[in-house]
Amino acid sequence: MNSIWLMSAKGLSAEKKSTPLSRSRKTGSKGDIRILVANDHRIFREGLLRMLREEEGMAVLAEAEDGKSLLQMVKEMHPDVVIMEPGLPGAGGTETAKEILAQSPGTRIIALSMCSDRASVLGMIRAGSSGYLIKDSSFKELVRAVRAVASGHSYMSPGIMGFVVKEYVSRIDRSPASGASILTDRETEVLRLIADGRRTKEIASSLGVSSKTIESHRRQIMEKLDLSSVAALVKYAIREGLASL
């Protein structure tokens, strides 16, 4: 069994409770790929950190469990590669990716996510991510991705490469942008979560904001798209590829 999840859960021992942000004691040798890991699931994050620290030529500089901590560490340390969960609490994945690159243009981003729908993948790529892996990928594939993006290349999980290529080829003949282009990154993220059947409180909790903020986003989305019901929003999201079927 080679999946990242199964490997990350193997051999974990009890440790002191992690903080939203912590530095690694191992800084690595000159020439190592300097990595920052950001994921809000502690057991997954700790397993991933242990495997990366054992990988030759790689040094984990720090770990973060929310968007604010991640951005703080990027600003301070300018890592070579950030491996991040796009759904970190406190910030949208695309917005965080853009801010990372604004603070540290030389940093390369790998999105490591459970989401494989077209909107999620393309959103992170458009925001500047150099890689996108699904969480059932093997650890060996993640290592290949880290080495590839650190060398200036891109890396996508084989399962999503097909529609990524198709999307970018189709842009040549694409008609003027659809209504989704007038939505902000956060509004697009909220729309996707609504279409996936998430309740207002669930969306608010996952994004680290209040329910009133999500309700405000929903009203703005409906006004911008000239839609009058949640059902219409869901149909629109499915049509635009913003929801997993």
C-alpha positions in Angstrom: 0.0 0.0 0.0 1.7 3.1 -1.2 -0.8 5.9 -0.7 0.3 9.0 1.1 -2.5 8.6 3.7 -1.7 5.0 4.6 2.1 5.7 4.8 1.6 8.9 6.8 -0.5 7.1 9.4 2.1 4.3 9.8 4.3 4.4 12.9 3.0 7.6 14.4 3.9 8.1 18.1 2.5 10.4 20.8 4.0 13.9 20.7 3.3 17.2 22.2 0.4 19.1 20.7 1.4 21.0 17.6 1.0 24.7 17.3 -0.5 26.5 14.2 3.1 27.1 13.2 6.3 25.4 14.1 9.9 25.3 12.8 11.8 22.1 12.1 15.0 21.4 14.0 16.5 20.0 10.8 17.4 22.8 8.3 19.3 20.5 5.9 22.5 20.9 4.0 23.4 23.3 1.3 21.7 22.4 -1.9 18.8 20.6 -0.3 15.3 21.5 -1.4 13.8 23.7 1.4 10.2 22.7 2.0 7.3 24.1 4.0 4.3 21.9 4.6 0.8 23.3 5.3 -2.1 21.0 6.2 -4.8 21.3 8.9 -5.0 17.6 9.6 -2.4 16.9 12.2 -2.0 13.1 11.8 -1.6 13.5 8.0 0.8 16.4 8.4 3.0 14.7 10.9 3.3 11.5 8.8 4.2 13.5 5.7 6.8 15.5 7.6 8.5 12.4 8.9 8.8 10.9 5.4 10.0 14.1 3.8 12.7 14.5 6.5 14.0 11.0 5.6 14.2 11.8 1.9 17.7 12.6 0.7 18.2 16.1 -0.7 15.1 17.5 1.1 14.8 19.6 4.3 11.5 20.5 6.0 11.9 24.0 7.3 8.5 24.5 9.0 4.9 23.3 9.2 1.7 25.3 9.3 -1.9 24.4 9.9 -3.7 27.5 8.7 -3.4 30.1 6.0 -2.2 33.0 8.2 0.7 30.9 9.7 1.6 29.7 6.2 1.9 33.2 4.8 4.0 34.3 7.8 6.5 31.5 7.3 6.8 32.1 3.6 7.5 35.8 4.3 10.2 34.9 6.8 11.9 31.9 5.2 11.2 32.0 1.4 11.1 28.2 0.9 11.9 26.5 -2.4 8.7 24.5 -2.3 5.4 24.8 -0.4 3.2 21.7 -0.2 -0.2 23.0 0.8 -3.8 21.9 1.2 -5.9 24.4 -0.8 -8.7 24.3 1.8 -6.6 25.6 4.7 -8.6 27.4 7.4 -8.6 31.2 7.2 -8.0 31.7 3.5 -9.1 30.5 0.1 -6.6 28.3 -1.6 -6.2 30.5 -4.7 -5.9 33.6 -2.7 -3.2 32.1 -0.5 -1.3 30.8 -3.5 -1.3 34.3 -5.1 -0.1 35.9 -1.8 2.7 33.3 -1.4 4.0 34.1 -4.9 3.7 37.9 -4.2 5.8 37.5 -1.1 8.2 35.0 -2.5 8.3 34.8 -6.3 10.9 32.1 -6.3 8.8 29.7 -4.2 7.1 26.8 -6.1 3.7 25.6 -4.9 2.3 22.0 -4.9 -1.4 21.7 -4.1 -2.1 18.4 -2.3 -5.9 17.9 -2.1 -8.8 15.5 -2.0 -10.5 17.6 -4.7 -10.1 16.6 -8.3 -12.9 18.6 -9.9 -12.0 20.8 -12.8 -12.7 24.1 -11.0 -10.5 23.3 -8.0 -7.5 22.1 -10.1 -7.6 24.9 -12.6 -8.2 27.5 -9.9 -5.0 26.6 -8.2 -3.0 26.4 -11.5 -4.3 29.8 -12.5 -3.3 31.1 -9.1 0.3 30.0 -9.8 0.7 26.5 -8.5 3.4 24.5 -10.2 1.9 21.2 -9.1 -1.3 19.5 -8.2 -1.6 16.1 -6.6 -4.5 14.1 -5.3 -4.1 12.8 -1.8 -4.3 9.1 -2.9 -1.1 9.6 -4.8 1.9 7.7 -3.5 4.7 9.3 -1.5 7.1 8.5 -4.4 4.9 10.5 -6.7 5.0 13.5 -4.3 8.8 13.3 -4.2 8.9 13.3 -8.0 6.6 16.4 -7.9 8.8 18.2 -5.4 11.9 17.6 -7.4 10.2 18.6 -10.6 8.8 21.9 -9.4 12.0 22.7 -7.6 13.7 22.4 -11.0 11.3 24.8 -12.6 8.9 22.3 -14.1 5.3 21.5 -13.5 3.8 18.3 -12.2 0.2 17.0 -12.2 -1.3 13.8 -11.0 -1.9 11.5 -14.1 -5.6 11.4 -13.2 -6.1 15.1 -13.8 -3.6 15.7 -16.5 -6.1 14.9 -19.3 -8.6 17.6 -18.6 -5.9 20.1 -17.6 -4.4 19.8 -21.1 -7.9 19.8 -22.7 -8.8 23.0 -20.8 -5.7 24.9 -21.9 -5.9 23.7 -25.5 -9.6 24.8 -25.6 -8.7 28.3 -24.5 -7.5 29.0 -28.1 -11.0 28.7 -29.4 -12.9 29.7 -26.3 -15.6 32.4 -26.6 -15.7 35.4 -24.2 -15.4 34.5 -20.6 -18.5 33.0 -18.9 -20.3 34.6 -15.9 -17.9 32.8 -13.5 -15.1 35.2 -14.5 -16.9 38.0 -12.7 -16.7 36.2 -9.4 -13.9 36.7 -7.0 -11.8 33.6 -5.9 -13.6 33.5 -2.6 -17.0 33.7 -4.2 -16.1 30.9 -6.6 -15.0 28.8 -3.7 -18.2 29.5 -1.8 -20.3 28.6 -4.9 -18.4 25.3 -5.3 -19.1 24.4 -1.6 -22.8 25.3 -2.0 -23.1 23.2 -5.0 -21.4 20.3 -3.2 -24.3 20.4 -0.7 -22.5 22.1 2.2 -24.6 24.1 4.7 -23.9 27.7 5.5 -22.4 26.9 8.9 -20.2 24.1 7.4 -18.9 26.5 4.8 -18.2 29.2 7.3 -16.3 26.8 9.6 -14.2 25.4 6.7 -13.2 28.9 5.5 -12.7 30.3 9.0 -15.4 33.1 8.7 -18.8 33.8 10.1 -22.1 32.5 8.7 -23.1 36.1 8.0 -20.1 36.4 5.7 -21.1 33.3 3.8 -24.7 34.6 3.4 -23.3 37.9 2.1 -21.1 36.0 -0.4 -24.2 34.0 -1.5 -26.2 37.1 -2.1 -23.4 38.7 -4.1 -23.0 35.6 -6.2 -26.7 35.5 -7.0 -26.7 39.1 -7.9 -23.7 38.9 -10.2 -25.0 35.8 -12.0 -28.6 37.0 -12.0 -29.9 33.9 -10.3 -32.7 33.8 -7.8 -32.4 30.5 -5.9 -29.9 28.1 -4.5 -31.1 25.4 -6.9 -30.2 27.7 -9.8 -26.8 28.3 -8.2 -26.2 24.5 -8.1 -27.3 24.0 -11.7 -25.0 26.8 -12.8 -22.1 25.4 -10.8 -22.5 22.0 -12.4 -22.8 23.5 -15.9 -19.6 25.5 -15.3 -17.7 22.5 -13.9 -17.5 24.0 -10.4 -19.0 20.9 -8.7 -18.0 17.3 -8.5 -20.6 14.8 -9.9 
